[in-house]
Amino acid sequence: MTRKRASDPIGIFDSGIGGLTVAHAIKTRLPEEEILYFGDTAHLPYGDKSPAAILQFADHISSYLVDQQCKMIIVACNTASAIAFEQLQKKWGNDALMLNVIDPVAESIARNKEIKKLGVIGTKATIRSNAYEQRLLKLRPDLNVASLATPLLVSMIEEGFFDNKLSHTIIEAYLNYPDFKDIDAMILGCTHFPLIRKEIDAFFGGEVDIYDSTDIVAEAAVASLTAHELLNKERKNPDRFMVSDYTHSFEQTSRLFFGSEVRLERLPLWDELFR
């Protein structure tokens, strides 16, 4: 790996606001770290895009983050993690520590022997890839995994509809999926979904273990940075929040997590790509 410095930033990207849940969890644990967050709002949601398009988006963003000297790149998008992470790891793994949001969750669930049956909800692309099921069954062949694409949830959350009558109705319609009967745990297979975690937990009456990527991925990031002696000890630069296209909901949500000091930058990555 190219020699990195502890003072280098952590790069995090997603198609929109979902990855902010991961960024916030990391910032809570590692307040001295500088975060470079990129939300590819011009192309959201990734879940209904082709694998070729998702790979192109993820690769171009990763290239930018490497150019910014990021010591770690976190693919804070389940769809991009499922479709593109293997290729990103091969291409950029010598330049930065690479982390996705699927493997840490699968490993955490595999360690819990009380879980016998679980459900997975995510975008069409994530569910179609079978990424969670493949990783889980490799670790725990005894698991019974039921998966369901829930495409309306991302758009609903991006538009700011959560914890209201509309979100309750849509969530209930999805979670009444017959294959979810008698599950022990539920994976929120999209980084947007922690924003509706309380509603999902309420639907199951608190009787189903809910797993999302926020705390689990943050812990994996801490472990990786510690192992490579790259934890930052002294705060120097402010965090940066960049988008490929300005959206009001992104600004609102980023300030919800990080306060009024957030200033969005429009980064014209795609203008440069298609010149």
QUIJOKA-V380766 format. One record per backbone hydrogen bond with DSSP energy under -1.0 kcal/mol. CO is the residue of the C=O (numbers start at 1). NH is the residue of the N-H. If there is no record, write none. Layout:
BEGIN
co=(CO	CO)
nh=(NH	NH)
END
This chain:
BEGIN
co=(5	9	10	11	12	13	14	17	18	19	20	21	22	23	24	25	26	30	34	35	36	37	38	39	39	40	46	47	50	51	52	53	54	55	56	57	58	59	60	61	62	63	64	65	66	71	72	73	74	74	75	77	78	79	80	84	85	86	87	88	89	92	92	94	97	99	102	103	104	105	106	107	109	111	112	116	117	117	118	119	120	121	122	123	124	125	127	130	131	132	133	134	135	136	140	144	146	148	150	152	153	154	155	156	157	160	164	165	166	167	168	169	170	171	172	174	177	178	180	184	185	186	187	187	188	190	192	193	194	196	197	198	199	200	201	202	204	209	211	213	214	215	216	217	218	219	220	221	222	223	224	225	226	240	241	242	243	247	248	249	250	251	252	253	254	255	259	265	267	268	269	270)
nh=(8	71	36	74	38	76	40	20	21	23	24	25	26	27	28	29	30	33	10	240	12	242	14	41	244	43	49	125	54	55	56	57	58	59	60	61	62	63	64	65	66	67	68	70	69	97	11	99	13	76	77	81	82	83	84	88	89	90	91	92	93	95	96	2	73	75	106	107	108	109	110	111	112	113	115	144	184	185	146	187	148	189	150	127	128	129	130	134	135	136	137	138	139	140	143	118	120	122	153	156	157	158	159	161	160	162	168	169	170	171	172	173	174	175	176	177	180	181	183	209	119	211	121	189	190	193	195	196	197	200	201	202	203	204	206	205	207	186	188	217	218	219	220	221	222	223	224	225	226	227	228	230	229	37	265	39	267	251	252	253	254	255	256	257	258	259	262	243	269	272	273	274)
END
